[in-house]
Amino acid sequence: MSDAPVHHDDRIPLSDPEEARILFGPMDGHARLVRELFGVSALVRENHVVLVGESRAVARVREIFVRILEEIRKGHAPPDDAIDRLIRGQDDVPVEARPVQTRRKVTART
């Protein structure tokens, strides 16, 4: 038997494109940090975040992203620095959340 890490992919459903924007951060900074720290690639495909990497690392990143999504879905988007601390394992729960603003379609009234 081989001791090589098992690569795995996992999908996290998204309710809104804004969720991906918050999860990935400005200029995809949170996604890059996840790749650097855990070796997990995070991609958006259709209405899912797809995590690809070693099984344990994918499971850990999934926990982090699900925790952030729970806050977003409650209407509280954690600030970028709180998300960075959570990814780095420096904070247990994002703090100082700001209200989530979703982008609505603009339609003409006349």
Backbone hydrogen bonds, N-H to C=O, Kabsch-Sander energy under -0.5 kcal/mol:
donor,donor_aa,acceptor,acceptor_aa,energy
7,H,5,P,-0.5
8,H,53,G,-3.6
10,D,51,L,-2.1
12,I,49,V,-2.6
14,L,47,N,-3.0
19,E,16,D,-1.3
20,A,16,D,-0.8
21,R,17,P,-1.7
22,I,18,E,-2.3
23,L,19,E,-2.7
24,F,20,A,-2.8
25,G,21,R,-1.3
28,D,25,G,-1.9
29,G,26,P,-1.8
30,H,24,F,-1.8
31,A,24,F,-1.3
32,R,28,D,-2.2
33,L,29,G,-2.1
34,V,30,H,-2.3
35,R,31,A,-1.9
36,E,32,R,-2.5
37,L,33,L,-2.9
38,F,34,V,-2.5
39,G,34,V,-0.6
39,G,35,R,-1.2
40,V,34,V,-1.0
41,S,52,V,-2.8
43,L,50,V,-2.4
45,R,43,L,-0.6
45,R,48,H,-2.5
48,H,45,R,-1.6
49,V,12,I,-2.7
50,V,43,L,-3.6
50,V,48,H,-0.6
51,L,10,D,-3.1
51,L,49,V,-0.5
52,V,41,S,-2.4
53,G,8,H,-2.5
55,S,6,V,-2.4
58,V,54,E,-2.8
59,A,55,S,-2.4
60,R,56,R,-2.0
61,V,57,A,-2.6
62,R,58,V,-2.5
63,E,59,A,-2.0
64,I,60,R,-2.0
65,F,61,V,-2.9
66,V,62,R,-2.9
67,R,63,E,-2.1
68,I,64,I,-2.1
69,L,65,F,-2.8
70,E,66,V,-2.3
71,E,67,R,-1.5
72,I,68,I,-2.4
73,R,69,L,-2.8
74,K,70,E,-1.0
75,G,72,I,-1.7
76,H,71,E,-2.6
77,A,75,G,-0.5
77,A,98,R,-3.4
82,A,79,P,-0.6
83,I,79,P,-2.0
84,D,80,D,-2.4
85,R,81,D,-2.1
86,L,82,A,-2.2
87,I,83,I,-2.6
88,R,84,D,-2.2
89,G,85,R,-0.5
89,G,86,L,-1.0
90,Q,85,R,-2.9
91,D,85,R,-0.9
98,R,77,A,-3.1
100,V,75,G,-1.3
102,T,100,V,-0.6
104,R,102,T,-0.6
107,T,105,K,-0.6
